[in-house]
């Protein structure tokens, strides 16, 4: 019985992953998209919240948040979007060049790219299924 309940929880998680709601915005165009994002704001939800579906080549959609520091002027930009080409094996990673440093986090829960850090969403997505299985 525990096996079937755990299997149902896992399959429902996988099924829900085919369409995910992500914030899509760029702080360079709109300062309201900054790092300390007010995700509870209905105005921001209506302006930035989008449903991201799997793309035509079958790649699964996920949410992504990129925080870029431009070395030359110290400007910080936040870019939230739907992603399709995942960096496997990492929830967050860093890209560097001579001009900028970007911290990129990718996540699989609705609206998970709203927080200043998506590490919390990543950890919770790993802990919750195991906690439910242990309780059953």
Secondary structure, DSSP 8 states (H G I E B T S, - for coil): -HHHHHHHHHHHHHHHTTEEEEE-EETTT-GGGSSS--TT-HHHHHHHEEEEE--TT----EEEEEEEEETTT--EEEEEEEE-S--TT-SEEEEE-SSEEEEEEEE-STTGGGSS-SHHHHHHHHHHHHHHHHH-
